[in-house]
Amino acid sequence: MTIGKDIPPFPQFHHSHSFTLPFIPFGMSTRQAVMRSVTQRIESVHITSALQEGVFSRKIIGTHSGRFHCDEALACGLLLHTPVYEQSHIIRTRNPALLEKADVVVDVGGVYDHSTARYDHHQPTFRLKMETPRASYTATRLSSAGLIYLHYGRALIKEFCQQFAPDSAEFIDVLYDKLYKDFIEHVDAIDNGVEQCSGVFEKLYHIPNTLASRIDSLNPRWNEEISDEIANCAFQKAILLATGEFYARLEFLCMSWIPARRLVVQAFEDAQKSKTPEVIIISGGGLPWKEHLFDVEKEKDLVGKTLYCMFPEVTGEWKIIAVPEKLGGFANRLPLPWKGLRDDELDKASGISGCIFVHASGFIGGNRTFEGAFEMAQRSMAVQRK
């Protein structure tokens, strides 16, 4: 490699994938349309504590009465988005005779049996954990939310893609795994009392605002008037909160995360055809690229080979980021060597014009031009590989 001689032409980026968005009113964003759809569906649900006259005209989702939690709120919300149960009533009771009449029961009853639509996880014999086509999750037993996601999640994702993001439909397995890892698993873990970290440690600060805590706060307070009507109304709010966050996450994955994946995969493939496969060039800053890069490296059996990611800023300047050794870590595969330098001092030390800065840790740097940023990557590799 000759420094400054192997710079590829300035990349011409073509966004060949466009999203067709049916059923979205003019002027409304996808996320707004999704949340409107979720809100309308949940707010139309009738929640009761007894089987009233006429209730059998629709299917019945059964769950327990009393204090509610995130897992059964989410389980009910997901069921309400399936074709089978979308028009269902919900009954909240611990009366076995009433639960027996329900078409599906979640988080109560002591039985897990998909063939009879019973999804409880509290029985001592229950040990089921999530396995997707991409990963096994061995730390956490499923809660009622995880059980419903296990059996209905793929269909829910597929239906969502068909309606809002048809270009993401080919990534069902990826989305199914990602949504469990990033959303459902923590609901399962909290409900089952699984600590986030192993070993003994001291918490340095408290995080009071989680999805589980926000849903818990919707329960009637000890010093407020409590009735079935009040409790059921609160549970409806909990269903909306949990289900809204689920679909907000799914919308982000389909409309932002998957398009980013396409760009990263293309950038990686382009890099492998170039004289500098260690550097990938992405069309825009701010997109989530690290997880996608690690995935494609693994798929191509080239783990650890990419050292830098370059992308443009809206100002026309270019950033260069060192690839981390592992996701979520601060150590990098090859930090930029001119740590903490800026402007003229950095130009002089690197021998490259147009430099703006290199972070004190070496994980990121900037240059005023594409050519300058690319040369920073080249020279960094040359200097540190002697």
C-alpha positions in Angstrom: 0.0 0.0 0.0 1.4 3.4 -1.0 0.2 6.2 1.3 -1.9 8.7 -0.6 -1.8 6.7 -3.8 -4.6 4.2 -3.2 -7.4 6.6 -2.3 -10.6 5.4 -4.0 -12.7 7.9 -5.9 -15.1 9.9 -3.8 -18.0 7.4 -3.3 -21.2 8.0 -5.1 -24.0 6.7 -2.9 -27.2 5.4 -4.4 -30.1 4.6 -2.1 -31.7 1.9 -4.2 -34.1 0.8 -1.4 -37.2 2.9 -0.9 -40.0 2.1 1.4 -43.6 1.8 0.3 -45.8 2.8 3.1 -49.5 1.7 2.7 -52.3 2.8 5.0 -50.5 5.9 6.2 -52.5 9.2 5.9 -50.9 12.0 4.0 -48.6 14.1 6.2 -48.3 11.4 8.9 -44.9 9.7 9.7 -44.6 6.0 10.0 -44.1 6.2 13.7 -47.2 8.4 14.1 -49.3 6.0 12.1 -48.0 3.0 14.1 -48.8 4.6 17.4 -52.2 5.7 16.2 -53.0 2.2 15.2 -51.8 0.7 18.5 -53.7 3.3 20.5 -57.0 2.8 18.6 -56.8 -0.9 19.0 -56.0 -0.9 22.8 -58.5 1.8 23.7 -61.3 -0.2 22.0 -60.7 -3.2 24.2 -63.3 -4.0 26.9 -61.7 -5.2 30.2 -63.9 -6.8 32.8 -63.6 -8.8 36.0 -66.7 -11.0 35.3 -68.2 -12.7 32.3 -71.1 -10.4 31.5 -74.0 -11.1 29.2 -72.9 -10.9 25.6 -69.2 -11.2 26.3 -69.1 -14.6 24.5 -69.7 -12.9 21.2 -66.0 -12.3 21.1 -63.0 -14.3 22.2 -61.7 -13.8 25.7 -58.2 -13.2 26.9 -57.8 -14.2 30.5 -55.2 -12.9 33.0 -55.0 -12.4 36.7 -56.6 -9.7 38.8 -54.8 -7.7 41.4 -51.5 -5.9 40.9 -50.4 -6.0 37.3 -46.9 -6.1 35.8 -45.2 -5.4 32.5 -45.2 -9.0 31.2 -48.9 -9.7 31.2 -49.7 -6.2 30.0 -47.4 -6.8 27.0 -48.7 -10.3 26.5 -52.2 -9.1 26.3 -51.2 -6.2 24.0 -49.4 -8.6 21.6 -52.3 -11.0 21.5 -54.7 -8.1 20.6 -52.6 -7.6 17.5 -53.0 -11.1 16.2 -55.8 -12.0 13.8 -57.2 -14.6 16.2 -57.5 -12.3 19.2 -57.6 -8.8 17.8 -61.3 -8.3 18.7 -61.1 -10.0 22.1 -62.4 -8.9 25.5 -60.0 -9.3 28.5 -61.1 -10.7 31.8 -58.9 -10.2 34.9 -59.7 -12.8 37.6 -58.1 -15.6 39.6 -61.3 -17.6 39.6 -60.4 -20.9 37.9 -63.9 -21.4 36.6 -63.9 -18.1 34.8 -60.4 -18.6 33.5 -61.4 -22.0 32.1 -63.9 -20.2 29.8 -61.3 -17.9 28.4 -59.9 -18.7 24.9 -56.4 -17.9 25.9 -54.9 -17.3 29.4 -51.7 -15.5 30.2 -49.6 -15.2 33.5 -52.0 -17.2 35.6 -53.3 -20.8 36.0 -50.1 -22.7 36.5 -50.2 -24.2 33.0 -48.1 -23.7 29.9 -49.6 -25.5 26.9 -49.6 -23.9 23.5 -52.2 -26.4 22.2 -54.7 -25.1 24.7 -53.5 -21.5 24.6 -52.4 -21.5 28.3 -49.3 -19.4 28.9 -48.2 -19.3 32.6 -44.6 -19.4 33.7 -44.9 -19.5 37.5 -45.1 -23.3 37.9 -41.9 -24.9 39.4 -41.5 -27.2 36.4 -41.3 -24.3 33.9 -37.8 -23.8 32.5 -38.3 -22.6 28.9 -35.9 -20.1 27.5 -35.8 -18.3 24.2 -34.0 -19.8 21.1 -34.1 -17.9 17.8 -32.5 -19.0 14.5 -29.6 -16.7 15.4 -29.0 -17.1 19.1 -29.9 -19.0 22.4 -30.7 -16.9 25.5 -29.6 -19.1 28.4 -29.8 -16.5 31.2 -33.5 -15.8 31.3 -36.6 -17.9 31.6 -39.6 -16.7 29.6 -42.3 -14.7 31.3 -45.8 -14.5 29.8 -44.6 -11.8 27.5 -41.8 -14.0 26.2 -44.2 -17.0 25.8 -46.5 -14.9 23.6 -43.6 -13.6 21.7 -42.2 -17.1 21.2 -45.4 -18.3 19.6 -46.7 -15.2 17.9 -43.8 -12.8 17.5 -42.7 -13.9 14.0 -46.2 -13.5 12.7 -46.6 -10.1 14.3 -43.3 -8.9 12.8 -44.3 -10.3 9.4 -47.7 -8.6 9.5 -46.1 -5.3 10.5 -43.6 -5.5 7.7 -46.3 -6.2 5.1 -48.2 -3.2 6.2 -45.5 -0.6 7.0 -42.1 -1.9 5.8 -42.3 -4.4 3.0 -38.6 -4.0 2.2 -37.8 -5.4 5.6 -39.7 -8.6 5.2 -36.6 -10.5 4.1 -35.1 -9.9 7.6 -37.8 -11.6 9.7 -35.2 -13.8 11.5 -32.9 -10.9 12.2 -35.8 -8.8 13.5 -37.2 -11.6 15.6 -33.9 -12.1 17.3 -33.1 -8.4 17.7 -36.5 -7.5 19.1 -36.1 -10.3 21.7 -32.6 -9.2 22.7 -33.3 -5.5 22.8 -36.8 -5.5 24.3 -38.6 -8.7 25.3 -35.7 -10.3 27.2 -35.5 -7.5 29.8 -39.2 -7.9 30.4 -38.7 -11.6 31.0 -35.7 -11.1 33.2 -37.3 -8.4 35.5 -40.4 -10.4 36.0 -38.4 -13.6 36.8 -36.0 -11.7 39.1 -32.9 -12.2 37.0 -30.1 -9.8 37.9 -28.6 -7.9 35.0 -25.0 -8.5 36.2 -23.5 -11.6 37.7 -21.4 -11.5 40.9 -21.5 -9.1 43.8 -21.4 -5.4 43.0 -22.5 -2.2 44.5 -24.8 0.0 42.5 -23.4 3.5 42.2 -26.7 5.1 41.3 -30.4 4.1 40.9 -32.4 4.0 37.7 -36.0 4.5 38.7 -37.5 5.0 35.2 -37.8 1.7 33.4 -40.7 0.3 31.4 -41.4 -2.1 34.3 -41.4 0.7 36.8 -43.6 3.0 34.7 -46.1 0.2 34.3 -45.9 -0.6 38.0 -46.7 3.1 38.8 -50.0 2.8 37.0 -51.3 0.4 39.6 -53.9 2.0 42.0 -52.1 3.4 45.1 -52.6 2.0 48.5 -54.3 5.2 49.7 -56.5 5.7 46.7 -60.0 4.3 46.0 -59.7 0.9 44.5 -62.4 -0.9 42.5 -62.4 -3.4 39.7 -63.3 -0.6 37.2 -60.4 1.6 38.4 -58.0 -1.3 38.3 -59.1 -2.5 34.9 -58.8 1.1 33.5 -55.3 1.3 34.8 -54.5 -2.1 33.3 -55.7 -0.8 29.9 -53.2 2.1 30.2 -50.5 -0.4 31.1 -51.3 -2.5 28.0 -51.1 0.6 25.8 -47.8 1.7 27.3 -46.1 -1.7 27.0 -47.5 -2.4 23.5 -46.7 1.1 22.3 -43.1 0.7 23.3 -42.9 -2.7 21.6 -44.2 -1.3 18.3 -42.1 1.8 18.6 -39.0 -0.4 18.8 -40.2 -2.6 15.9 -40.9 0.5 13.8 -37.4 1.8 14.5 -35.8 -1.5 13.6 -37.7 -1.8 10.3 -37.5 1.9 9.2 -34.0 2.8 10.5 -32.0 -0.1 11.7 -32.6 -2.5 8.7 -31.9 0.3 6.1 -28.6 1.0 8.0 -27.8 -2.7 7.8 -28.1 -2.7 4.0 -25.7 0.3 3.8 -23.2 -1.3 6.1 -23.2 -4.6 4.3 -22.8 -2.8 0.9 -19.9 -0.8 2.4 -18.2 -3.9 3.7 -18.6 -5.7 0.4 -17.2 -2.7 -1.5 -14.2 -2.5 0.9 -13.4 -6.2 0.3 -13.1 -5.4 -3.4 -10.7 -2.4 -2.8 -7.0 -2.2 -2.0 -7.9 -1.2 1.6 -10.4 -3.7 2.9 -9.7 -2.6 6.5 -11.7 0.7 5.9 -15.4 0.8 5.2 -17.0 3.9 3.8 -20.6 4.6 4.8 -22.9 7.1 3.1 -24.1 9.0 6.2 -23.3 9.8 9.7 -25.4 8.8 12.7 -26.6 5.5 11.5 -26.2 2.4 13.8 -23.3 0.6 12.1 -21.3 -1.3 14.7 -23.6 -4.3 15.3 -24.2 -4.7 11.6 -20.4 -4.7 10.9 -19.8 -7.3 13.5 -22.6 -9.5 12.0 -21.3 -9.3 8.5 -17.7 -10.0 9.5 -18.9 -13.1 11.3 -21.0 -14.1 8.3 -18.1 -13.6 5.9 -15.6 -15.3 8.2 -13.6 -12.0 8.4 -13.9 -11.2 12.1 -11.7 -8.5 13.3 -10.5 -7.4 9.8 -12.2 -4.0 9.6 -10.3 -1.3 11.5 -12.0 1.9 10.6 -15.3 3.3 9.5 -15.6 6.6 7.6 -18.7 8.7 7.0 -19.5 12.3 6.0 -21.0 15.0 8.1 -23.7 17.4 6.9 -21.0 20.1 6.9 -19.0 18.2 4.2 -16.3 17.2 6.7 -15.4 13.5 7.2 -15.2 11.4 10.4 -13.1 8.3 10.9 -14.0 6.0 13.7 -11.8 3.1 15.0 -13.8 -0.2 15.2 -14.1 -1.4 18.8 -12.7 -4.8 19.8 -16.2 -5.8 21.0 -19.7 -4.4 20.9 -20.2 -2.0 23.8 -16.5 -1.9 24.7 -14.2 1.1 24.7 -11.0 -0.6 23.5 -10.5 -0.4 19.8 -8.8 -2.6 17.3 -6.4 0.1 16.1 -6.9 3.6 17.7 -5.7 6.6 15.7 -2.1 7.4 16.8 -2.3 11.2 17.1 -4.3 11.3 20.3 -5.5 14.7 21.5 -4.0 16.7 18.7 -6.0 19.3 16.7 -5.8 21.4 13.5 -2.2 22.6 12.5 -0.5 20.6 15.2 -2.3 17.5 14.0 -1.5 18.3 10.3 2.2 18.6 11.2 2.3 15.4 13.3 0.5 13.3 10.8 1.8 14.8 7.6 -1.8 15.1 6.3 -3.5 18.4 5.5 -7.0 19.4 6.5 -7.0 17.5 9.8 -9.5 18.7 12.4 -8.9 16.6 15.5 -8.2 13.2 17.0 -9.9 12.3 20.3 -7.7 11.8 23.4 -8.5 8.1 23.3 -7.9 7.8 19.5 -11.3 6.3 18.8 -12.4 9.1 16.4 -10.9 11.7 14.2 -11.9 14.2 11.6 -10.7 15.8 8.4 -12.1 18.5 6.1 -12.1 16.2 3.1 -12.8 12.6 2.2 -9.3 12.2 0.8 -7.7 13.6 4.0 -9.8 11.3 6.3 -8.9 8.3 4.1 -5.3 9.1 4.2 -5.5 9.3 8.0 -6.7 5.7 8.0 -4.0 4.6 5.7 -1.2 6.4 7.6 -2.5 5.1 10.9 -2.3 1.5 9.7 1.1 2.1 8.1 2.6 3.7 11.2 1.3 1.2 13.7 2.0 -1.9 11.7 5.7 -1.3 11.3 
